[in-house]
Amino acid sequence: MSDTQKTATKTASATLDSFAATQRQSLDAMTALHSRVLQSAVSMNVEMMDFARQRFGADLATSSKLYGCRSVPESMQALSDHVRVAVQDYSDQAARLMQIGLGAAETKTTAETEGSKPTRTS
């Protein structure tokens, strides 16, 4: 093999090694992002199921309370209280889900994984 061929082979090998390292970093970043997205989806599902359970319990309690009402004003007060609390609960829940979603939007870079400051992308 000539010197030119040896040099070309070394250059090609170095280029392929560099390319493989870059691709490995990309694959690692995609794998980390995929893991974070799945963890976020699980967190959101757990949060929504807990919220649905809590709201269903509140709805049942209101139904029982309405059953015991003896006048229209008493019924109206029970419904008014129920709606006020429900609106606040749904507002709070939306904020919690937004926080979980924002956590999923944060991506970790290779440098962050190695101990640098976190980087946030939109």
N, C-alpha and C positions, 0 to 999 in steps of 0.2 A: 504494500500500500504506500502511495506517495505521501510526501509531507502535506501537500494540498488536500488530499483526501482525509488524512488524519485530522487536520485542522478543521475541515468541514464537518467531520463526524463529531469532534469535540464541541463545536459550535452548535450543531443540531441537538446534541445530547443536552447541553446546557440550556438551550431554548426550551426543549421538551420538559426538562426538570422544572424550570421556572413556570411554565404553563401548568404543569401538574400541581405545583404548590399553590398557584392562584386558584385553580379549580377546586382544590381541597378546601381552601379557605371559604370559597363561595358555598360549597356543599355544607361545610360546618355551620355557616351563618344561616343557610336555609333550614337546616335541621333544627337549630336552636329556635328560629322563628316559628317553625311548624309546631314545635313542642309548646311554646308560649301560647300560640293561638288555641291549641287543643286544651291546655290548662284553663285558659280564659273561658272557653266554651263550657267546660265542666263547671267552672265557678258561676257563670251566668245561669246555667240550668239549675244548679243547686239553689241559688239565690231566688230564682223565679218560683221554684217548687215550694220553698219555705214561705215565700210571700203568699202564694196561692193558698197554702194550708192555713196561714194566719188569717187571711181575708175571709176564707170560707168559714172559719170559726167565728169571726166577727159577724158575718152575715147570718149565721145560725142563731147567734145570741140576739141579734136584732129581731129576727123572726119570732123568737120566744118572747122577747120583750113586747113586741106588737100584739102577740096573742093575749098577753095579760092586760093590755090597755083597756080602760073602761070609758074613754071619751075621745072625741076627735082631737081636741087640743093635746091630749096626752100622746096620742098616736103621732100627731104632727111633730111634737117635740122629739119623740123617739126617732122618727125618720130624719129630722133635721140633724140630730146628734150623730146619727149613723153616717149621713152623707158628709158632714163636716170632717169626721174622723177618716172616712174613706178617701176623700180628696187629699188630705194630708198624707195618708199612708201611700197613696199612689205617687204623689209628688216625691216623697222620701225614697220610694223604691226606684223611681226614674233616676234620681241622683246616684243611688248605689250602683245601678246598672251602668250608668255613664262612667263611674269610676273604674268599674271592672273593664269596660270597653277601652278606656284610656290606657289602662295597664297593658292591654293587648296591643295597642298601637305603638307602644315603646318597643324598639328593637335593640337587641344587643349586638354590638360589633365584636370582631375578633379581639380588638384591643380591650374592650370592656371585659370580655371573658378572661383575659389575661391580667386583669386587675386595674385597668385605667378607669377614668370617670365614665359614667354612663352617657350614651349618646341617644338623643331623641330625634326621630324623624317623623315627618307628617305623611 
